[in-house]
Amino acid sequence: MVPSGKKWIVGLDLGKRSEGALRFATWIVRHSQAGAERLVGIHVLEEAHLQAALRYHHLAEIEANAAQTANALIAQIGASDVIEIHVVEGTTAEKTLEHACAFHRGYALVIGRNAPRDSANPLRLGRVARRVLRSLDEPVMVVPPDLVEGGSGAVVLAASNDADAGAAAAFALDFATRFGRELVLAHVAPMPDHHSAQYVPVETLAKIRSEHQAAGERELEIWAQANGLDSHRRVVLQGGVTDQLVELAAKEHALAIVTGSRRLSLFERWLLASTGSELAAHAPCPVVVVPPTKR
């Protein structure tokens, strides 16, 4: 369990995008069974924006206005009693938030995403969210901006045999325990391309799916035992990883989805999709992306 007094760092851009993250972080503090959890709100005055504003205002004036706006947002959410606010200067928001997590010994960084849950906006993750998901050494929780409170259901763990899975499993178990929620282990079994579906009999396709389902169930059972999670409910799905996990989260009214991070390089991201980023962009609930180890 997380020691009493551990802090959640909340990245605040002071716009609508921050509201879901702030509401959910406040919900975490008020509903946790683990002790005195605290919130630290960080608003970053980025260097490029600050330089333009300093042509017309003193730094102290800009900082005071930002703090006033932050406190107004916190009062609107009803979180004034559970959060401390810091307005800080930094070269970039993502680097400054990374430093804030280290300085405050943050358990996780909570940030908002760009697009609401039912939005068709193709830009679903903002610049800061995309970059911290790539680089931060602590878990990153991405929250839809229109989320009001925690879901009523389970914590869904995206289980895999990747090297990132152990840290994600530990976080998911801790998070589920903290709120007295069921932990569901979800594994998406790989399926071969469907191009043969046009000429392979339906019965054969059904057998292939059944074989892959059985293989996925065996794989998940072995993984659960190896990670000390064999007592938890297991679900094996078939199809696209992101689509299936998003659908399961909606069906379960999930409190959150927890997944590992493969730490893809920029070049690898041109070639491969990041499951964590895809889930964070599209899930109806908060998504926690957990790095495998601290670098």
N, C-alpha and C positions, 0 to 999 in steps of 0.2 A: 504494500500500500504506500501511497505518497505520504511523506512525513507531514505532520501538522504545520501549517504556515507556508506550504509550497505555493508558488505564485503562478498564475496564468497571465501571460502577456497578451494584451489586446491591442492590435494595430488599429488606430482610428484615423480615417481620412476626413472625418467630421461631416461627411455627406450621407446620403441615403444608403450607400454601400456598406457603411459601418454599422447600421442599426441592427441587422440580424446577428452579427458577431457580438455586439455588445449585449443584446438581449439574451443570447444563448449563454454567454459567459456569466452573466448575472444569474441565469437559471442554474448553472452549474454550482455556483457558490451557495445558492439558497437551498439546493436539494441534495448536495453531497452528504454521504454518510461517513466520510473519511476524516472529518475534523475541520479545522479553521483554514479553509482555502481562501486565497486572496486574489484580487485582480489588480493589475498595473496597466493603465491605459497609456499608450505612447502615441503622440502625434508628432510627426517628423516635419520640420521645416526644411525642405530640400534646398540645396545650395542654389540650383538654377532659378527656382522660383523666388527664393529669398533675395537674391541679388537684384532682381527686377523691382521688387517691392521696396528695397532699401533706398532706391532713388527718391522715394517720396515719403518714407516713414522711418522713424528710429526703430532699431531692433527691439527695444523694450516695448514699444507700442504694438509691434507685430506680435510679439510673444503674449502680451496681455490680451489682445483681441482673440488669438487662437485659444488661449486658456478659457476665456469667457465663452467662446463658442462651444468648446469641449464640455464645460460644466453645464451649459444649457442643454446639450444633447443628453448628458448623463441624467440630469434632472427629469427630462422628458421620459426617459426609459425607466426611471425610478431606481437608479443604481448608485446614487450619491453616497450611500452608506457602506458600499462594498468595494469601491474602487479608488485608487489614487491616480492622479493624472500628472503626466510629465510632458511638457512641450520641449522638444530637443531639436538641435540643429544637426544636419548630416548631409554628406555628399549625395547619397541616395537613400530612399526610404527603406529598401530591402537590407542594405548594409547596416543602417542604424538600428533597425529592428533586430537584426542578428546580434549586434553588440548589446542591445537592451536585454535580450534573452539571457546572454552570458552574465551580464552585470547583476541582474536580479535573480539569477538561478531559476529561470522560468521552467516550469514543467512542460509547457507547450505554448506555441504562438497561435492566437485566434485572430483570423482575419476574415473580412467579407469578400464575396465574389462579386463580379460585375452584374450578372444577369439574375433576375428573380427566377423562381422555380418554374413558372409556366411561360417564361419569356422565349421568344424566337430569336432574340439577339444573338448573332453568331459570335460576338466577342463576349464570351461567358466568364473568362478570367481576366482580370486587369493585369497591368504590367508587374506590379509588386507581387501579386499572388503567384504569377508564373515564375518569377525569379526566386522567391523564397522557397517554393516547392523544389527547385533544383538544388539549392545550396545550403539550406539551414541544417544545422546539426541536431536540432530538437524537433519533436513532432510538430507538424503544422496542421491546424484545424481550419478548414475553409467552410464558411457558413453562408447559405443563401441570404440575400439582403432582406427578404420579406419573411424570414422565419421569426415566429413570435415566442415559442417556447419549445422545450424538448418533446420529442415524440413519445408515444405511450408504449412502444414496443421494445424489441431486443437491440442489442449491439451486434452488428453483423461484421464478422471478421472475414476478409478476403484471404482465404487460405491458399498457400502455394508452396512449392518446394524450393523457391528461390532463397538465396542467402539472406534476403531482407525479411523473411517471414518470422523469424524468432523474436525480434524486437517488437514487431507489430502484434504478435500473439500476446506478449507480456503486457503491452499497453492495453490491448482490447480486454483482456481478463481483468486487469486492474480497473479500467473504466466501467465495465459492466458491474463489477462488485461494488464500486463506489455508489452506484445508484440503485442497487438491488435489481438489476435487469438480467434477463437471460442472455447468454452469449451463444450466438449461432455461427457455426463454422460453415462458410460457403465456398465451394470450389466449382469452377466452371471447367467441365471436362472438354478437352479439345476434340473437335470433329473434323474429318477430312473435308475437302472442298465439295460443294454440292453440285458441281458441274455434271456429275454422273447421274444426278437424279432424273434427268430426262430419259434415260434409257435403262436404268436399273429398276427392277420390279419393286413395288412398294414394300413387299414382304422382306426383300433383301435389305432395303434401307432401314426398315424397322429392326432387323437383326443387328445391323451395324450400330445403330443408335443404342440398342440394348447392350451390346458388347462394350461400347465406350462408356456407357453409364456404369456398368459393373466395374470396369477398370478404374473409373474416377472414384467410385465409392471405396474400393480397396485402397487406392492411393491416399484418399482423405483419412481413412481409418488409421493407416500407418503413420501419417503425418500427425494426426491428433494424439496418438499414443506417444510419439517421440517428443511432443511438446507438452505432455502432461495435461492434455485437454480432451481425453477420450470420454469423459463423462458429459460432455456438452453436445447439444443437438447438432447434427451434421446435415447439410443440404448440398446435393450435387446437381448442377444445372448444365445445360448444353446450349451453345450459341455464342454470340459475342460477349466477351467478358464484361465490358461496361454496361451494355444493354441488360444483361441478365442480372447483374448486381443492383443496378438502379431499379429494375422491376421488383426484385426481391425486397429491397429496402422499402419501397412503396407498399408492398403487400404486408410486410411485417410492421409497418408504422415505426420504422427503426429510429432509435435515439441517435445513432451514428453508424457510419461505415468506417472501419479501420483497415488500412492497407499498408503494405510496405513500399519503400522507394527503391528503385533499381539504380538510382544515381546515374541516369543516362547523361552522357556528354551532349553538347549542343549538336554535334554531328550525328550522334546516335538518335537524337530526337527528330532529325530530318528523316531518318529511315524507319524508326520504330515509334509507336504510340506509347506514351507514358500512362499506365493504368491509373496511377494516383491522380494525375492532372485531369484525365478524362472523367474520372469519377467526381472529382472536386467540381468540375465544370457543369455536370449534369444531374447529380443526385438531388433528391428532394429533401435530404437531411444533411447535417454536417458530415464532412469527410475528414478523417484524420490520416495524414500521410506520415508514416514513421520511418526515419532513416535507419539503416541497419546498425551502425555503430557511429560513435563520434570520431571524427577524423583527427 
